[in-house]
Structure formats: C-alpha cells, structure tokens
Amino acid sequence: MTDIINQLFNLEGKSALITGATGSLGAAAARALSGAGAHVTIAGGNATALAELKAEIEQAGGAVQSIASRPSSEAECQKIVAAASADGRGLDILISASGTAKIKPALEMEPGEWDTVMDANVRQSWLITRAAGKIMVEQGRGGSVVLVSSVRSRFATPAGTTAYGPSKAAVDMLTKSFATEWGKHDITVNAIAPTVFRSELTAWLFEDDAAEQRKGVLSRIPLGRLAEPEDFAGSIIFLCAPGGSYVTGEILNVDGGFCAN
C-alpha cells in the first residue's frame, strides 16, 4: 500500500508556488504540498501572516520560502515566479489562490467595486498563470496548475454575486483555455470549485448566532456541513501529483455535494 501511495502522490523534489498563501485556502494548500514533499514558495500581501505560516511549515520539517507580494501586475508576477524558480529549482506547481469577494446587490455595487473583483479573480489569475506557464514551458518538464473557482461560477444566488459569480465563470474558462493550449507541453491546468468554507470572509457564518443563515446554506449541501480549508488538501495534492497527471481542463467540485443537489 505504501509503495503505490508514494508512486501516485509523492511530490518530493517538486517546486511549488502558492499565491494567496495568507488566505485560509492558500495556507491549507501550502501545508498540504509541503507535507507531500514539495519545496513551497508562499506569496501573499500580509507579511505577518506569511511569516507565521513560514515558521509553521519549517517547524513541521518542510522546505519553504516566502515572498511578500501579490500577483497584482505583470512585474510582480515575474518577481514572484523568479523567486520560486531560483537556485536551480525551476517550477513544477502553481496554486493560484489569491482573489477576493464582494457580495453586494447589483444596484448598490459601484463599477469600481466590480472592477476590483474582476481584477483580483480573473486578471491576476491570468497574469500569474501566464508567468508560471512561461517557466514551465521553457524548462520542458511539464507542470501542474490549480486555479480556484467556485460553485457560484454556475449557480447564481439572490445574495448579490453579480461580480463574484461572473469572475469565477471566467476562471473556469481560463482553466480550460490554458489546459488546451499547454497540453502539448505536458502541463495540466485544473480548478477546484468550493462552496462555503471557513475564511476571514465567512467566519461569521460558523458562529452560533448565524444558525438560521447557516441552515439555509446547508439545505443545499448533502454532507450537512460547511467546509474547512483542510477539506481541499487532498484534491490539490491529487491534481498536482503523478496520480492526477491525465486530468486537465477540469473544474473539480469540492463542495459536499452542492452541485449534485
């Protein structure tokens, strides 16, 4: 059993970059990939949270470096990717977990707020994937990219997601487009699509006084619970490891059955 697990899911010797690493999902991805043996470069805008995550991974015996930066421009993306691939490591894995959400009724949302969501979730995903893909193509040893979508890319809600939902629908098409372009280079590009999971933005929904709101959300989730960031670790490892090497262009629902209901 151990041999087959090591064969399919071992990431030793791989170099992984995680953007948005100071967010709950990005941090979970960094811990998971490090635990599977990868050298991880964690990037994020919160220097304090970045230092804490770096210390945690080091304490667990992982190989990690950090860069306090967001993929906000082409220049920043090139800087992040250069740091991740330095010292002869190259780059094998990208987890693009940076992004934002603005839940607000359309008639109350300002155009600038809509632009902010689209920039963070679509433009920055395109920029960092493009920068990482350039390195992967040049080094000629393939690679794995995982973007972060959402069930809201396909299921609308009256709660006010006219910016967030379309931005994640665009991420779905980015995933498929990159996968189609780069398959010839043995680079897989996939996305995970969560439903509600614990983060700074959703922490209130996990509190006791949000029981009624939580009940409404759970009515669509067959597993009967909201997600924790760690619920995405196995899926991310699978999509980046040899066991997932023939999976590309897919949007993997990691949603407790939301999309099946």
C-alpha positions, 0 to 999 in steps of 0.5 A: 500500500505504501509503495503505490501511495508514494508512486501516485502522490509523492511530490518530493523534489517538486517546486511549488508556488502558492499565491494567496498563501495568507488566505485560509485556502492558500495556507491549507494548500501550502501545508498540504504540498509541503507535507507531500514533499514539495519545496513551497514558495508562499506569496501573499500581501500580509507579511505577518501572516506569511511569516507565521505560516513560514515558521509553521511549515519549517517547524513541521520539517518542510522546505519553504520560502516566502515572498511578500507580494501579490500577483497584482501586475505583470512585474510582480508576477515575474518577481514572484515566479523568479523567486520560486524558480531560483537556485536551480529549482525551476517550477513544477506547481502553481496554486493560484489562490489569491482573489477576493469577494464582494457580495453586494446587490447589483444596484448598490455595487459601484463599477469600481467595486466590480472592477476590483473583483474582476481584477483580483479573480480573473486578471491576476489569475491570468497574469500569474498563470501566464508567468508560471506557464512561461517557466514551465514551458521553457524548462520542458518538464511539464507542470501542474496548475490549480486555479480556484473557482467556485460553485457560484461560477454556475449557480447564481444566488439572490445574495448579490454575486453579480461580480463574484459569480461572473469572475469565477465563470471566467476562471473556469474558462481560463482553466480550460483555455490554458489546459488546451493550449499547454497540453502539448507541453505536458502541463495540466491546468485544473480548478477546484470549485468550493462552496462555503468554507471557513475564511476571514470572509465567512467566519461569521457564518460558523458562529452560533448566532448565524444558525438560521443563515447557516441552515439555509446554506446547508439545505443545499449541501448533502454532507450537512456541513460547511467546509474547512480549508483542510477539506481541499488538501487532498484534491490539490495534492491529487491534481498536482501529483503523478496520480492526477497527471491525465486530468486537465481542463477540469473544474473539480467540485469540492463542495459536499455535494452542492452541485449534485443537489 
